[in-house]
Amino acid sequence: QVQLIESGGGLVQAGGSLRLSCAASGRALSNYAMGWFRQAPGKEREFVTAISRSGRSTYYATSVKGRFTISRDNAQNTVSLQMNSLKPEDTAIYYCAADETAYRHTYSAAEDYDYWGQGTQVTVSS
């Protein structure tokens, strides 16, 4: 199994940028597709972005496409989320998650992920 720890959250003004990182320990991260999800107060957890095991395929929610970029470094066992042009509606706790299934048609379903980090708070002020 794998343990995930997110970092990089914080408070930023609208239009600003943040970079989140997810560090893995235990089993090598190359065994997992990785995703980022977020949950705002009073709302359901929602898909943000995902990346395949190799990093060749990426997937984005419509709300973040063109602003957020997911990447991974399997040698360093890390996954990153670069968030630009942040909006107040991006405010949420952000979670990284690992999916050990070899292939899926889509990676947007939270219930498909096997391991989760504890989350990091992102707050965007207007």
NUVOVEX-136846 format. One record per atom (N, C-alpha, C): atom name; x, y, z; residue in three letters. Coordinates in steps of 0.05 Angstrom, whole numbers, plus 5000, padded with zeros to 4 digits. Layout:
N
+------+------+------+------+------+
: atom :    X :    Y :    Z : type :
+------+------+------+------+------+
:   CA :    X :    Y :    Z :  ala :
...
+------+------+------+------+------+
END
This chain:
126
+------+------+------+------+------+
: atom :    X :    Y :    Z : type :
+------+------+------+------+------+
:    N : 5017 : 4976 : 5000 :  gln :
:   CA : 5000 : 5000 : 5000 :  gln :
:    C : 5018 : 5025 : 5000 :  gln :
:    N : 5005 : 5048 : 4997 :  val :
:   CA : 5020 : 5073 : 4995 :  val :
:    C : 5007 : 5093 : 5015 :  val :
:    N : 5025 : 5110 : 5026 :  gln :
:   CA : 5016 : 5132 : 5043 :  gln :
:    C : 5020 : 5158 : 5028 :  gln :
:    N : 5001 : 5176 : 5030 :  leu :
:   CA : 5002 : 5201 : 5014 :  leu :
:    C : 5001 : 5225 : 5033 :  leu :
:    N : 5018 : 5245 : 5028 :  ile :
:   CA : 5018 : 5269 : 5044 :  ile :
:    C : 5018 : 5293 : 5025 :  ile :
:    N : 4997 : 5310 : 5028 :  glu :
:   CA : 4996 : 5334 : 5012 :  glu :
:    C : 5009 : 5357 : 5026 :  glu :
:    N : 5019 : 5376 : 5010 :  ser :
:   CA : 5030 : 5401 : 5021 :  ser :
:    C : 5027 : 5423 : 5000 :  ser :
:    N : 5031 : 5448 : 5009 :  gly :
:   CA : 5031 : 5470 : 4990 :  gly :
:    C : 5006 : 5487 : 4991 :  gly :
:    N : 4986 : 5479 : 5007 :  gly :
:   CA : 4963 : 5496 : 5009 :  gly :
:    C : 4968 : 5522 : 5023 :  gly :
:    N : 4948 : 5540 : 5022 :  gly :
:   CA : 4951 : 5565 : 5036 :  gly :
:    C : 4930 : 5585 : 5027 :  gly :
:    N : 4935 : 5610 : 5034 :  leu :
:   CA : 4917 : 5632 : 5027 :  leu :
:    C : 4929 : 5648 : 5004 :  leu :
:    N : 4913 : 5653 : 4984 :  val :
:   CA : 4923 : 5668 : 4961 :  val :
:    C : 4900 : 5686 : 4950 :  val :
:    N : 4908 : 5708 : 4938 :  gln :
:   CA : 4888 : 5726 : 4927 :  gln :
:    C : 4878 : 5715 : 4900 :  gln :
:    N : 4854 : 5723 : 4892 :  ala :
:   CA : 4843 : 5715 : 4866 :  ala :
:    C : 4863 : 5724 : 4844 :  ala :
:    N : 4867 : 5706 : 4825 :  gly :
:   CA : 4886 : 5711 : 4804 :  gly :
:    C : 4914 : 5701 : 4809 :  gly :
:    N : 4918 : 5693 : 4834 :  gly :
:   CA : 4945 : 5683 : 4842 :  gly :
:    C : 4948 : 5654 : 4835 :  gly :
:    N : 4971 : 5643 : 4844 :  ser :
:   CA : 4978 : 5615 : 4839 :  ser :
:    C : 4987 : 5601 : 4864 :  ser :
:    N : 4984 : 5575 : 4864 :  leu :
:   CA : 4994 : 5557 : 4884 :  leu :
:    C : 5003 : 5531 : 4871 :  leu :
:    N : 5022 : 5518 : 4884 :  arg :
:   CA : 5030 : 5492 : 4874 :  arg :
:    C : 5028 : 5472 : 4897 :  arg :
:    N : 5011 : 5452 : 4893 :  leu :
:   CA : 5007 : 5431 : 4913 :  leu :
:    C : 5025 : 5408 : 4906 :  leu :
:    N : 5035 : 5394 : 4926 :  ser :
:   CA : 5051 : 5370 : 4922 :  ser :
:    C : 5038 : 5347 : 4938 :  ser :
:    N : 5042 : 5324 : 4928 :  cys :
:   CA : 5033 : 5299 : 4942 :  cys :
:    C : 5057 : 5280 : 4942 :  cys :
:    N : 5067 : 5275 : 4965 :  ala :
:   CA : 5090 : 5257 : 4969 :  ala :
:    C : 5080 : 5230 : 4977 :  ala :
:    N : 5091 : 5209 : 4965 :  ala :
:   CA : 5083 : 5182 : 4971 :  ala :
:    C : 5105 : 5167 : 4985 :  ala :
:    N : 5097 : 5149 : 5003 :  ser :
:   CA : 5116 : 5131 : 5016 :  ser :
:    C : 5103 : 5103 : 5016 :  ser :
:    N : 5120 : 5083 : 5018 :  gly :
:   CA : 5110 : 5056 : 5017 :  gly :
:    C : 5115 : 5045 : 4989 :  gly :
:    N : 5094 : 5036 : 4976 :  arg :
:   CA : 5096 : 5025 : 4949 :  arg :
:    C : 5102 : 5047 : 4929 :  arg :
:    N : 5117 : 5041 : 4908 :  ala :
:   CA : 5124 : 5061 : 4889 :  ala :
:    C : 5100 : 5073 : 4875 :  ala :
:    N : 5102 : 5100 : 4871 :  leu :
:   CA : 5079 : 5114 : 4860 :  leu :
:    C : 5073 : 5106 : 4831 :  leu :
:    N : 5093 : 5095 : 4817 :  ser :
:   CA : 5089 : 5087 : 4790 :  ser :
:    C : 5069 : 5065 : 4787 :  ser :
:    N : 5061 : 5052 : 4809 :  asn :
:   CA : 5040 : 5031 : 4808 :  asn :
:    C : 5012 : 5042 : 4809 :  asn :
:    N : 5009 : 5069 : 4810 :  tyr :
:   CA : 4983 : 5081 : 4813 :  tyr :
:    C : 4977 : 5103 : 4793 :  tyr :
:    N : 4953 : 5104 : 4784 :  ala :
:   CA : 4943 : 5129 : 4772 :  ala :
:    C : 4937 : 5147 : 4796 :  ala :
:    N : 4940 : 5173 : 4792 :  met :
:   CA : 4938 : 5192 : 4814 :  met :
:    C : 4917 : 5213 : 4807 :  met :
:    N : 4902 : 5221 : 4827 :  gly :
:   CA : 4882 : 5242 : 4823 :  gly :
:    C : 4883 : 5263 : 4844 :  gly :
:    N : 4872 : 5286 : 4838 :  trp :
:   CA : 4867 : 5307 : 4858 :  trp :
:    C : 4837 : 5312 : 4859 :  trp :
:    N : 4827 : 5313 : 4883 :  phe :
:   CA : 4799 : 5320 : 4888 :  phe :
:    C : 4798 : 5343 : 4907 :  phe :
:    N : 4775 : 5356 : 4909 :  arg :
:   CA : 4772 : 5377 : 4928 :  arg :
:    C : 4744 : 5376 : 4940 :  arg :
:    N : 4742 : 5388 : 4964 :  gln :
:   CA : 4717 : 5389 : 4978 :  gln :
:    C : 4714 : 5416 : 4991 :  gln :
:    N : 4694 : 5431 : 4983 :  ala :
:   CA : 4688 : 5456 : 4996 :  ala :
:    C : 4668 : 5452 : 5018 :  ala :
:    N : 4666 : 5470 : 5037 :  pro :
:   CA : 4647 : 5467 : 5059 :  pro :
:    C : 4618 : 5464 : 5049 :  pro :
:    N : 4605 : 5443 : 5059 :  gly :
:   CA : 4577 : 5439 : 5052 :  gly :
:    C : 4573 : 5427 : 5024 :  gly :
:    N : 4595 : 5419 : 5011 :  lys :
:   CA : 4592 : 5408 : 4984 :  lys :
:    C : 4604 : 5380 : 4983 :  lys :
:    N : 4597 : 5366 : 4962 :  glu :
:   CA : 4608 : 5339 : 4957 :  glu :
:    C : 4637 : 5342 : 4948 :  glu :
:    N : 4652 : 5320 : 4953 :  arg :
:   CA : 4679 : 5319 : 4942 :  arg :
:    C : 4677 : 5317 : 4912 :  arg :
:    N : 4693 : 5333 : 4898 :  glu :
:   CA : 4692 : 5334 : 4869 :  glu :
:    C : 4719 : 5329 : 4856 :  glu :
:    N : 4718 : 5317 : 4833 :  phe :
:   CA : 4742 : 5311 : 4817 :  phe :
:    C : 4754 : 5337 : 4807 :  phe :
:    N : 4781 : 5338 : 4808 :  val :
:   CA : 4795 : 5361 : 4797 :  val :
:    C : 4811 : 5353 : 4772 :  val :
:    N : 4829 : 5333 : 4776 :  thr :
:   CA : 4847 : 5325 : 4755 :  thr :
:    C : 4858 : 5298 : 4761 :  thr :
:    N : 4868 : 5284 : 4741 :  ala :
:   CA : 4881 : 5258 : 4745 :  ala :
:    C : 4903 : 5254 : 4724 :  ala :
:    N : 4921 : 5236 : 4730 :  ile :
:   CA : 4943 : 5230 : 4712 :  ile :
:    C : 4948 : 5200 : 4713 :  ile :
:    N : 4954 : 5189 : 4689 :  ser :
:   CA : 4958 : 5160 : 4687 :  ser :
:    C : 4985 : 5152 : 4700 :  ser :
:    N : 4989 : 5126 : 4703 :  arg :
:   CA : 5013 : 5116 : 4716 :  arg :
:    C : 5038 : 5127 : 4703 :  arg :
:    N : 5039 : 5128 : 4676 :  ser :
:   CA : 5063 : 5137 : 4662 :  ser :
:    C : 5065 : 5167 : 4661 :  ser :
:    N : 5042 : 5180 : 4664 :  gly :
:   CA : 5042 : 5209 : 4661 :  gly :
:    C : 5034 : 5218 : 4633 :  gly :
:    N : 5030 : 5199 : 4615 :  arg :
:   CA : 5025 : 5207 : 4587 :  arg :
:    C : 4996 : 5217 : 4583 :  arg :
:    N : 4978 : 5209 : 4601 :  ser :
:   CA : 4950 : 5218 : 4598 :  ser :
:    C : 4942 : 5234 : 4623 :  ser :
:    N : 4929 : 5256 : 4617 :  thr :
:   CA : 4919 : 5273 : 4639 :  thr :
:    C : 4889 : 5279 : 4634 :  thr :
:    N : 4875 : 5285 : 4656 :  tyr :
:   CA : 4846 : 5289 : 4654 :  tyr :
:    C : 4840 : 5313 : 4673 :  tyr :
:    N : 4821 : 5330 : 4664 :  tyr :
:   CA : 4815 : 5354 : 4680 :  tyr :
:    C : 4785 : 5358 : 4681 :  tyr :
:    N : 4776 : 5367 : 4703 :  ala :
:   CA : 4748 : 5377 : 4705 :  ala :
:    C : 4746 : 5402 : 4688 :  ala :
:    N : 4723 : 5407 : 4677 :  thr :
:   CA : 4718 : 5430 : 4660 :  thr :
:    C : 4725 : 5456 : 4675 :  thr :
:    N : 4718 : 5457 : 4700 :  ser :
:   CA : 4721 : 5481 : 4716 :  ser :
:    C : 4750 : 5490 : 4720 :  ser :
:    N : 4769 : 5471 : 4716 :  val :
:   CA : 4797 : 5478 : 4721 :  val :
:    C : 4815 : 5476 : 4695 :  val :
:    N : 4803 : 5466 : 4674 :  lys :
:   CA : 4818 : 5462 : 4649 :  lys :
:    C : 4830 : 5489 : 4640 :  lys :
:    N : 4855 : 5488 : 4633 :  gly :
:   CA : 4869 : 5512 : 4624 :  gly :
:    C : 4881 : 5529 : 4646 :  gly :
:    N : 4873 : 5523 : 4671 :  arg :
:   CA : 4884 : 5538 : 4694 :  arg :
:    C : 4902 : 5520 : 4711 :  arg :
:    N : 4895 : 5495 : 4714 :  phe :
:   CA : 4909 : 5476 : 4731 :  phe :
:    C : 4925 : 5456 : 4713 :  phe :
:    N : 4948 : 5447 : 4724 :  thr :
:   CA : 4964 : 5428 : 4710 :  thr :
:    C : 4974 : 5407 : 4730 :  thr :
:    N : 4968 : 5381 : 4723 :  ile :
:   CA : 4978 : 5360 : 4740 :  ile :
:    C : 5003 : 5348 : 4727 :  ile :
:    N : 5022 : 5340 : 4744 :  ser :
:   CA : 5046 : 5327 : 4734 :  ser :
:    C : 5055 : 5307 : 4755 :  ser :
:    N : 5073 : 5289 : 4747 :  arg :
:   CA : 5084 : 5270 : 4766 :  arg :
:    C : 5113 : 5265 : 4760 :  arg :
:    N : 5127 : 5257 : 4781 :  asp :
:   CA : 5155 : 5249 : 4779 :  asp :
:    C : 5157 : 5222 : 4794 :  asp :
:    N : 5156 : 5201 : 4778 :  asn :
:   CA : 5156 : 5174 : 4791 :  asn :
:    C : 5183 : 5168 : 4804 :  asn :
:    N : 5204 : 5180 : 4794 :  ala :
:   CA : 5230 : 5175 : 4807 :  ala :
:    C : 5231 : 5188 : 4835 :  ala :
:    N : 5217 : 5210 : 4838 :  gln :
:   CA : 5216 : 5224 : 4864 :  gln :
:    C : 5191 : 5216 : 4881 :  gln :
:    N : 5174 : 5200 : 4869 :  asn :
:   CA : 5149 : 5191 : 4883 :  asn :
:    C : 5132 : 5215 : 4890 :  asn :
:    N : 5129 : 5234 : 4872 :  thr :
:   CA : 5113 : 5257 : 4878 :  thr :
:    C : 5094 : 5263 : 4855 :  thr :
:    N : 5072 : 5275 : 4862 :  val :
:   CA : 5053 : 5286 : 4842 :  val :
:    C : 5048 : 5315 : 4850 :  val :
:    N : 5046 : 5332 : 4830 :  ser :
:   CA : 5042 : 5360 : 4835 :  ser :
:    C : 5017 : 5371 : 4821 :  ser :
:    N : 5007 : 5392 : 4831 :  leu :
:   CA : 4984 : 5406 : 4819 :  leu :
:    C : 4991 : 5436 : 4819 :  leu :
:    N : 4996 : 5446 : 4795 :  gln :
:   CA : 5001 : 5475 : 4792 :  gln :
:    C : 4974 : 5488 : 4787 :  gln :
:    N : 4967 : 5507 : 4803 :  met :
:   CA : 4942 : 5521 : 4801 :  met :
:    C : 4946 : 5550 : 4795 :  met :
:    N : 4938 : 5559 : 4772 :  asn :
:   CA : 4941 : 5587 : 4764 :  asn :
:    C : 4913 : 5600 : 4761 :  asn :
:    N : 4914 : 5626 : 4761 :  ser :
:   CA : 4889 : 5642 : 4757 :  ser :
:    C : 4867 : 5632 : 4777 :  ser :
:    N : 4875 : 5630 : 4801 :  leu :
:   CA : 4857 : 5620 : 4821 :  leu :
:    C : 4833 : 5638 : 4826 :  leu :
:    N : 4810 : 5626 : 4832 :  lys :
:   CA : 4785 : 5640 : 4836 :  lys :
:    C : 4775 : 5633 : 4864 :  lys :
:    N : 4759 : 5650 : 4876 :  pro :
:   CA : 4747 : 5644 : 4902 :  pro :
:    C : 4733 : 5617 : 4903 :  pro :
:    N : 4721 : 5609 : 4881 :  glu :
:   CA : 4707 : 5584 : 4880 :  glu :
:    C : 4725 : 5560 : 4880 :  glu :
:    N : 4751 : 5564 : 4878 :  asp :
:   CA : 4771 : 5542 : 4881 :  asp :
:    C : 4777 : 5536 : 4910 :  asp :
:    N : 4766 : 5552 : 4928 :  thr :
:   CA : 4771 : 5548 : 4957 :  thr :
:    C : 4760 : 5521 : 4965 :  thr :
:    N : 4777 : 5505 : 4977 :  ala :
:   CA : 4769 : 5478 : 4985 :  ala :
:    C : 4792 : 5464 : 4999 :  ala :
:    N : 4787 : 5441 : 5010 :  ile :
:   CA : 4808 : 5423 : 5019 :  ile :
:    C : 4814 : 5406 : 4994 :  ile :
:    N : 4840 : 5404 : 4988 :  tyr :
:   CA : 4849 : 5389 : 4965 :  tyr :
:    C : 4862 : 5363 : 4974 :  tyr :
:    N : 4853 : 5341 : 4962 :  tyr :
:   CA : 4863 : 5314 : 4969 :  tyr :
:    C : 4876 : 5301 : 4945 :  tyr :
:    N : 4899 : 5288 : 4949 :  cys :
:   CA : 4909 : 5271 : 4928 :  cys :
:    C : 4901 : 5242 : 4934 :  cys :
:    N : 4899 : 5226 : 4914 :  ala :
:   CA : 4889 : 5199 : 4916 :  ala :
:    C : 4903 : 5181 : 4896 :  ala :
:    N : 4905 : 5156 : 4903 :  ala :
:   CA : 4919 : 5136 : 4887 :  ala :
:    C : 4900 : 5113 : 4879 :  ala :
:    N : 4900 : 5107 : 4853 :  asp :
:   CA : 4883 : 5085 : 4842 :  asp :
:    C : 4901 : 5063 : 4832 :  asp :
:    N : 4899 : 5040 : 4843 :  glu :
:   CA : 4917 : 5018 : 4835 :  glu :
:    C : 4907 : 5001 : 4812 :  glu :
:    N : 4884 : 5008 : 4801 :  thr :
:   CA : 4874 : 4994 : 4777 :  thr :
:    C : 4891 : 5001 : 4753 :  thr :
:    N : 4898 : 4981 : 4737 :  ala :
:   CA : 4918 : 4986 : 4716 :  ala :
:    C : 4907 : 5005 : 4695 :  ala :
:    N : 4882 : 5003 : 4688 :  tyr :
:   CA : 4871 : 5021 : 4668 :  tyr :
:    C : 4842 : 5026 : 4673 :  tyr :
:    N : 4833 : 5051 : 4669 :  arg :
:   CA : 4805 : 5058 : 4670 :  arg :
:    C : 4799 : 5077 : 4647 :  arg :
:    N : 4775 : 5076 : 4638 :  his :
:   CA : 4766 : 5095 : 4617 :  his :
:    C : 4765 : 5123 : 4628 :  his :
:    N : 4759 : 5126 : 4653 :  thr :
:   CA : 4758 : 5152 : 4666 :  thr :
:    C : 4768 : 5150 : 4694 :  thr :
:    N : 4779 : 5171 : 4704 :  tyr :
:   CA : 4790 : 5171 : 4731 :  tyr :
:    C : 4776 : 5192 : 4749 :  tyr :
:    N : 4752 : 5199 : 4743 :  ser :
:   CA : 4739 : 5221 : 4757 :  ser :
:    C : 4721 : 5212 : 4781 :  ser :
:    N : 4719 : 5186 : 4785 :  ala :
:   CA : 4702 : 5176 : 4807 :  ala :
:    C : 4718 : 5171 : 4832 :  ala :
:    N : 4711 : 5185 : 4853 :  ala :
:   CA : 4726 : 5183 : 4878 :  ala :
:    C : 4725 : 5155 : 4889 :  ala :
:    N : 4704 : 5140 : 4885 :  glu :
:   CA : 4701 : 5113 : 4896 :  glu :
:    C : 4721 : 5093 : 4883 :  glu :
:    N : 4733 : 5101 : 4861 :  asp :
:   CA : 4752 : 5083 : 4848 :  asp :
:    C : 4780 : 5084 : 4861 :  asp :
:    N : 4785 : 5105 : 4877 :  tyr :
:   CA : 4811 : 5109 : 4888 :  tyr :
:    C : 4814 : 5093 : 4914 :  tyr :
:    N : 4838 : 5082 : 4917 :  asp :
:   CA : 4843 : 5064 : 4939 :  asp :
:    C : 4856 : 5077 : 4963 :  asp :
:    N : 4872 : 5098 : 4959 :  tyr :
:   CA : 4887 : 5111 : 4980 :  tyr :
:    C : 4883 : 5141 : 4978 :  tyr :
:    N : 4882 : 5154 : 5001 :  trp :
:   CA : 4878 : 5183 : 5002 :  trp :
:    C : 4897 : 5196 : 5022 :  trp :
:    N : 4904 : 5220 : 5015 :  gly :
:   CA : 4919 : 5236 : 5034 :  gly :
:    C : 4900 : 5250 : 5054 :  gly :
:    N : 4912 : 5265 : 5072 :  gln :
:   CA : 4896 : 5278 : 5093 :  gln :
:    C : 4884 : 5305 : 5084 :  gln :
:    N : 4894 : 5315 : 5062 :  gly :
:   CA : 4883 : 5340 : 5050 :  gly :
:    C : 4900 : 5365 : 5058 :  gly :
:    N : 4898 : 5385 : 5041 :  thr :
:   CA : 4911 : 5410 : 5047 :  thr :
:    C : 4891 : 5433 : 5039 :  thr :
:    N : 4890 : 5453 : 5056 :  gln :
:   CA : 4870 : 5474 : 5052 :  gln :
:    C : 4880 : 5495 : 5032 :  gln :
:    N : 4863 : 5501 : 5013 :  val :
:   CA : 4869 : 5523 : 4994 :  val :
:    C : 4847 : 5544 : 4998 :  val :
:    N : 4854 : 5568 : 5003 :  thr :
:   CA : 4835 : 5590 : 5007 :  thr :
:    C : 4842 : 5613 : 4988 :  thr :
:    N : 4823 : 5620 : 4971 :  val :
:   CA : 4827 : 5641 : 4951 :  val :
:    C : 4809 : 5665 : 4959 :  val :
:    N : 4821 : 5687 : 4965 :  ser :
:   CA : 4806 : 5711 : 4973 :  ser :
:    C : 4799 : 5728 : 4949 :  ser :
:    N : 4777 : 5742 : 4950 :  ser :
:   CA : 4768 : 5758 : 4928 :  ser :
:    C : 4778 : 5787 : 4931 :  ser :
+------+------+------+------+------+
END
